Amino acid sequence: MQCLTPLALGRLAHPTHRWGRFHHVIQGQLLRLFTKQLRFPASHPKAGMLCKRLMLLVPPQHGKSTVTSQLFPPVAFAQNPRFKMLLLSYSSDLAAAHSLLARDRVIEFGRHLCPSGALQLNPNAKARNAWLTTAGGYLRSASIQGSVTGLAADAVIVDDPFKSSEDSASPTIREKVWRTYSSVVETRLAPDGFVALVGTPWHEDDLRGRLLATEADDWVVIRFPALAEPDDVLGRAAGEGLFLERYSQEWYENTRAKFEMRGLSHLWDALYQCTPSGDASLRAFNDPSYFADHIWVQELPLNERNAQVHRVLSLDPSKSKTGKVGDYGAFCDATLMSDRHVYCQMHLARETLPALYARAVAIVKAAKDERRPFERFIIETNHFQEAVALSVQEHLQRAGLDVPIDMHTTPSDQAKHARIQTSLGPLLAQKRLHFIGQTISNKLTVQQTKEIPNGAHDDGPDAVEMATQALNLLLTGTKRPQQQKVLR
């Protein structure tokens, strides 16, 4: 090629930046895609045939966007100033930021990119999200989580269609991304145009997952796991780090260990190993050891060496404004011991409001009779549940039971799973969460926890999560402790 390659341009734009072997692979694949020389590998059903769909799966903060969205477009326009490109990302601001850097590379290094001078920008059309060459080519950027209207394209680059696990866990956002992608490729892409999807996998049903489920035979897929696996595409030894030019082997190992200790090993597998699949991505707590025999105890281990520190009660009423029976009403009786283990007794039932009020009185009275009264009672008050909480308080006062009540308003259902994961993950990973007796309610809570975020119900683990917040409040003395401090 007569012009610079993306990494040659990168050395001019980022003289101190370090590049890894995998960056050269990414560069090579993109240039083959652009010059219509990318072919399916020998192991592919279409082996040897030309390919117009490239998928690059790379861990976060490994320079994938720098090469793909900032350095590759200027090289493409240097080769063909009439080229038309759409650049999509999870937000219009991020896509525009990539577009801006690509534009600035053309302005600053145009003479290196195209010595003939054929590559010049239209002085009247140089917006950060839409710039044109004097030959009629252009780059437009937009959010793939919205709608893309307007011009056609010879190429579509999709760079990180999802911002986070919370985004990818939302069926609504996944469907929006899928529809936008489908409409762009079907209605905006030229018949001989190409698509490059580069990103970090988040979910089995994200854009990457849907494309591989519906049209896998159309794609060349290259995965760069953070720690090498057998038959590594780069020929690394098993366990060797991907970007040792920037991150040490110790950094990779420590990062993996941190994810595991936080109960987030499935996120390590998805983001860094680029392999979200099955329960590893669909379940927040995918490690079976979290729910091994240690989670069950016959009784509270009160002894001279292990004393009670705090005892709290939480309630997820799960009631609508009509008061009809809906999801489970979930009580969590949680005791924190001096060894920092938490012991829970659950009561889950689909019961009427009068029955729920009676249950609250009975549980609080039983704790008082045991001479281990609750120090705090935390009640979820989303939507119309505040009226339920006030009624619970009234019934306790009538029964002569005095316990501080915390009316707790939580974020949306989408954020709930992230909160549960953050709060309970460390306890589960460190085997410090236990249930007293294999009762129906305790078993149901454990099962609901296993199935997050895709189970039909999460009332039990939601109540346990609120109980950990109440324990945190007592430990820290703060009104609303940060979840990062949960019982650590």
HELIX and SHEET records of a PDB file:
HELIX    1   1 PRO A    6  ALA A   13  1                                   8    
HELIX    2   2 ARG A   21  PHE A   34  1                                  14    
HELIX    3   3 LYS A   64  SER A   65  1                                   2    
HELIX    4   4 THR A   66  LEU A   71  3                                   6    
HELIX    5   5 PHE A   72  GLN A   79  1                                   8    
HELIX    6   6 SER A   92  LEU A  113  1                                  22    
HELIX    7   7 SER A  165  SER A  168  1                                   4    
HELIX    8   8 PRO A  171  THR A  187  1                                  17    
HELIX    9   9 LEU A  207  GLU A  215  1                                   9    
HELIX   10  10 ALA A  216  ASP A  218  5                                   3    
HELIX   11  11 GLN A  249  MET A  261  1                                  13    
HELIX   12  12 SER A  265  LEU A  267  1                                   3    
HELIX   13  13 TRP A  268  TYR A  272  3                                   5    
HELIX   14  14 ASP A  279  LEU A  282  1                                   4    
HELIX   15  15 PRO A  288  PHE A  291  5                                   4    
HELIX   16  16 ASP A  293  ILE A  295  5                                   3    
HELIX   17  17 LEU A  353  ASP A  369  1                                  17    
HELIX   18  18 GLN A  385  ARG A  398  1                                  14    
HELIX   19  19 ASP A  413  ALA A  429  1                                  17    
HELIX   20  20 ILE A  440  GLU A  451  1                                  12    
HELIX   21  21 ASP A  459  THR A  476  1                                  18    
HELIX   22  22 GLN A  483  LYS A  485  5                                   3    
SHEET    1   A 8 LEU A 121  ALA A 127  0                                        
SHEET    2   A 8 ALA A 130  THR A 133 -1                                        
SHEET    3   A 8 TYR A 138  SER A 143 -1                                        
SHEET    4   A 8 LYS A  84  SER A  89  1                                        
SHEET    5   A 8 ALA A 153  ASP A 159  1                                        
SHEET    6   A 8 LEU A 189  GLY A 199  1                                        
SHEET    7   A 8 ARG A  53  LEU A  57  1                                        
SHEET    8   A 8 VAL A 220  ARG A 223  1                                        
SHEET    1   B 7 TRP A 296  VAL A 297  0                                        
SHEET    2   B 7 LEU A 433  ILE A 436  1                                        
SHEET    3   B 7 VAL A 342  ALA A 349  1                                        
SHEET    4   B 7 GLY A 329  MET A 337 -1                                        
SHEET    5   B 7 GLN A 308  ASP A 316 -1                                        
SHEET    6   B 7 ARG A 376  GLU A 380  1                                        
SHEET    7   B 7 ILE A 405  HIS A 408  1                                        
END                                                                             
